């Protein structure tokens, strides 16, 4: 049976769909919920094949977006972290009438490094794919550790991410490989200028997966968008800096600007 796990909570009158990153599930938003729930109707989703959304195989970026859209409110604000940012961007590009505004967190239109673009070296992503079949859990844990490297709360943040993964059903190797395929091959750089809704991009200054140089490059690709680099954050600013993160969201959704 293929069913998408979808939980709705909160007291606000605006819908906000939250999409997590590779290897994780909706529990990753725990630090932000108490700060956002008074202001939004929050939609917490386990992406297809992740966490409690079992029964899915490897999907393309477009297929992921379609599956989530099928259960989403007719109109909402969309917030995506890392891989989830790519999916939320795909939604905004293909169904613009359903997206009031887009927020991406530690995400990039092109995660894989190119000659003219900073990112994750393709051989590192290929290496993770190879290692998944040999030592599934250790590979996921290594990837999670990379996401918090350098922050003052790195060890605690890594433990938080690890507990999020271990407390819910684990994705299959096929699903995880499919997600890495998206990170390795997706490139939405040229399409970014077509995003018509308000767009806020949040980055971590210490992020080793989405280098901070990406922020300025995307400023040029999407000149109507806004970017914020959180000074002491890495790849998960909503865990290391939950108050600052929530404040950015509330200010942006409040008036569409910062």
C-alpha positions as CSV (number, residue, x, y, z in Angstrom):
1,X,0.0,0.0,0.0
2,X,1.4,3.4,-0.9
3,X,0.1,6.1,1.4
4,X,1.7,9.5,2.1
5,X,2.0,10.3,5.7
6,X,0.5,13.7,6.2
7,X,-0.2,15.5,9.6
8,X,-1.9,18.8,9.9
9,X,-1.6,20.9,13.1
10,X,-1.4,24.5,14.2
11,X,-3.8,27.4,15.0
12,X,-3.1,29.9,12.1
13,X,-5.3,30.5,9.1
14,X,-2.5,30.2,6.5
15,X,-1.4,26.9,5.2
16,X,2.4,26.0,5.3
17,X,3.6,22.8,3.8
18,X,7.0,21.6,5.2
19,X,9.2,19.2,3.1
20,X,12.2,17.6,4.8
21,X,15.5,16.6,3.3
22,X,17.2,13.3,2.1
23,X,17.2,10.4,4.5
24,X,14.9,12.1,7.1
25,X,11.2,12.6,7.8
26,X,8.8,15.2,9.1
27,X,9.9,14.8,12.7
28,X,13.0,16.9,11.8
29,X,10.8,20.0,12.2
30,X,10.3,19.4,15.9
31,X,12.4,22.4,17.0
32,X,10.4,24.8,14.9
33,X,6.8,23.5,15.5
34,X,6.1,25.3,18.8
35,X,7.3,28.6,17.2
36,X,5.3,28.2,14.0
37,X,2.1,26.4,15.1
38,X,0.5,29.5,16.6
39,X,0.7,31.3,13.2
40,X,0.1,28.6,10.6
41,X,-1.9,25.5,9.7
42,X,1.2,23.3,9.3
43,X,1.3,20.4,7.0
44,X,4.0,17.9,8.0
45,X,4.8,15.4,5.2
46,X,7.0,12.3,5.1
47,X,8.2,12.4,1.4
48,X,7.3,9.3,-0.7
49,X,9.3,6.3,0.6
50,X,10.6,8.1,3.7
51,X,9.6,7.6,7.3
52,X,5.9,6.6,7.5
53,X,5.3,7.1,3.8
54,X,6.2,3.5,2.9
55,X,5.4,1.5,-0.3
56,X,7.0,3.9,-2.8
57,X,10.0,3.1,-4.9
58,X,12.6,5.5,-6.3
59,X,10.9,8.6,-7.9
60,X,12.1,11.4,-10.1
61,X,11.9,15.0,-8.9
62,X,8.7,15.6,-11.0
63,X,7.1,12.4,-9.6
64,X,7.9,13.4,-6.0
65,X,6.3,16.8,-6.6
66,X,3.2,15.3,-8.1
67,X,2.7,12.8,-5.2
68,X,2.9,15.6,-2.6
69,X,0.7,18.0,-4.6
70,X,-2.0,15.3,-4.8
71,X,-2.6,15.6,-1.1
72,X,-1.7,19.3,-0.6
73,X,-4.1,22.2,0.1
74,X,-5.3,24.0,-3.1
75,X,-3.2,27.0,-2.0
76,X,-0.4,27.2,0.5
77,X,3.0,28.6,1.4
78,X,5.7,25.9,0.7
79,X,8.9,25.5,2.8
80,X,11.5,22.9,1.7
81,X,14.8,22.0,3.3
82,X,17.7,20.6,1.2
83,X,16.1,18.0,-1.2
84,X,12.7,19.3,0.0
85,X,13.7,22.7,-1.4
86,X,14.1,21.2,-4.8
87,X,10.7,19.5,-4.6
88,X,9.0,22.7,-3.3
89,X,10.7,24.7,-6.2
90,X,9.4,22.1,-8.7
91,X,5.9,22.6,-7.3
92,X,6.2,26.4,-7.6
93,X,7.4,26.0,-11.2
94,X,4.7,23.5,-12.4
95,X,1.7,24.6,-10.3
96,X,2.3,28.3,-9.6
97,X,-1.4,29.0,-8.9
98,X,-1.2,26.8,-5.9
99,X,1.9,28.4,-4.3
100,X,1.4,31.6,-2.3
101,X,5.1,31.8,-1.5
102,X,8.2,29.6,-1.5
103,X,10.9,29.3,1.2
104,X,13.9,27.1,0.6
105,X,16.3,26.2,3.4
106,X,19.9,25.1,2.8
107,X,18.9,24.2,-0.7
108,X,20.3,24.8,-4.2
109,X,18.8,24.6,-7.7
110,X,21.9,22.5,-8.5
111,X,23.4,20.5,-5.6
112,X,26.1,18.9,-7.7
113,X,29.3,20.9,-8.3
114,X,29.9,22.0,-11.9
115,X,32.8,23.9,-13.5
116,X,31.0,27.1,-12.9
117,X,29.0,26.2,-9.8
118,X,29.8,25.3,-6.2
119,X,28.3,22.2,-4.7
120,X,28.8,18.6,-3.6
121,X,31.4,16.9,-5.8
122,X,29.7,14.3,-8.0
123,X,32.1,11.6,-6.9
124,X,31.0,12.2,-3.2
125,X,27.4,11.6,-4.1
126,X,28.3,8.5,-6.2
127,X,30.4,7.3,-3.2
128,X,27.4,7.6,-0.9
129,X,25.3,5.6,-3.4
130,X,27.9,2.9,-3.5
131,X,28.3,2.8,0.3
132,X,24.5,2.6,0.9
133,X,24.4,-1.0,-0.4
134,X,27.4,-2.0,1.8
135,X,26.6,-0.3,5.1
136,X,23.2,1.4,5.0
137,X,22.9,2.9,8.4
138,X,26.5,4.1,8.8
139,X,26.3,5.8,5.4
140,X,23.1,7.7,6.4
141,X,24.8,8.6,9.8
142,X,27.9,10.0,7.9
143,X,25.7,12.1,5.7
144,X,23.8,13.5,8.8
145,X,27.1,14.3,10.5
146,X,28.2,16.4,7.5
147,X,25.0,18.5,7.9
148,X,26.0,19.9,11.3
149,X,29.8,20.1,10.9
150,X,31.2,23.4,12.3
151,X,28.4,24.7,14.4
152,X,28.7,25.3,18.1
153,X,26.0,22.7,18.7
154,X,27.3,20.2,16.1
155,X,27.3,17.1,18.2
156,X,23.8,17.8,19.7
157,X,22.4,18.7,16.3
158,X,23.8,15.5,14.8
159,X,22.2,13.5,17.6
160,X,18.9,15.2,17.0
161,X,19.0,14.3,13.3
162,X,20.0,10.7,14.0
163,X,17.1,10.3,16.5
164,X,14.7,11.6,13.9
165,X,15.8,8.9,11.5
166,X,15.9,6.0,14.0
167,X,12.5,6.8,15.6
168,X,10.6,6.2,12.3
169,X,10.7,3.5,9.6
170,X,13.9,3.8,7.5
171,X,13.7,4.4,3.8
172,X,14.8,1.6,1.5
173,X,18.2,1.6,-0.2
174,X,16.3,2.1,-3.5
175,X,14.5,5.2,-2.2
176,X,17.7,6.7,-0.8
177,X,19.5,6.0,-4.0
178,X,16.7,7.7,-5.9
179,X,17.0,10.8,-3.7
180,X,20.8,10.9,-4.3
181,X,20.1,10.6,-8.0
182,X,17.9,13.8,-7.8
183,X,20.7,15.6,-5.8
184,X,23.3,14.5,-8.4
185,X,21.4,15.3,-11.6
186,X,18.7,18.0,-10.9
187,X,19.4,21.5,-12.3
188,X,16.7,24.1,-11.9
189,X,19.1,27.1,-12.4
190,X,17.6,28.3,-15.7
191,X,14.1,27.9,-14.5
192,X,14.5,29.9,-11.3
193,X,13.7,33.2,-13.0
194,X,10.2,31.7,-13.8
195,X,9.2,31.5,-10.2
196,X,6.5,34.1,-9.9
197,X,5.7,33.9,-6.2
198,X,7.6,35.6,-3.3
199,X,10.8,33.6,-2.7
200,X,12.9,33.5,0.4
201,X,16.2,31.5,0.5
202,X,17.8,30.7,3.9
203,X,21.4,29.4,4.0
204,X,23.9,28.5,6.7
205,X,27.3,30.3,6.6
206,X,29.1,27.0,7.6
207,X,27.1,24.7,5.3
208,X,29.4,22.2,3.7
209,X,26.8,20.8,1.4
210,X,25.3,24.0,0.0
211,X,28.3,26.5,0.0
212,X,27.4,30.0,1.0
213,X,28.7,31.2,-2.4
214,X,25.4,29.7,-3.8
215,X,23.4,32.5,-2.2
216,X,25.0,35.3,-4.3
217,X,24.8,33.2,-7.5
218,X,21.1,32.6,-7.0
219,X,20.6,36.3,-6.2
220,X,21.6,36.8,-9.9
221,X,19.4,34.0,-11.2
222,X,16.3,35.1,-9.2
223,X,16.8,38.8,-8.7
224,X,13.3,39.3,-7.2
225,X,14.0,36.7,-4.4
226,X,15.5,37.4,-1.0
227,X,18.4,35.5,0.6
228,X,19.6,35.3,4.2
229,X,22.7,33.6,5.4
230,X,22.5,32.6,9.1
231,X,26.0,33.4,10.5
232,X,26.8,30.4,12.7
233,X,24.5,27.8,11.1
234,X,25.4,24.8,8.9
235,X,23.0,22.7,6.8
236,X,20.1,22.6,9.4
237,X,19.6,26.2,10.6
238,X,16.1,25.4,12.0
239,X,17.8,23.0,14.5
240,X,20.8,25.1,15.5
241,X,19.0,28.5,15.4
242,X,15.3,27.8,15.8
243,X,14.3,31.3,17.0
244,X,16.1,33.1,14.2
245,X,14.7,30.6,11.7
246,X,11.1,31.1,12.8
247,X,11.5,34.8,12.9
248,X,12.6,34.9,9.3
249,X,9.6,32.8,8.3
250,X,7.1,34.9,10.2
251,X,8.5,38.2,8.8
252,X,8.6,36.9,5.3
253,X,5.1,35.4,5.3
254,X,3.8,38.5,7.1
255,X,4.6,40.9,4.4
256,X,6.4,39.0,1.6
257,X,9.7,40.7,2.2
258,X,12.5,41.2,4.8
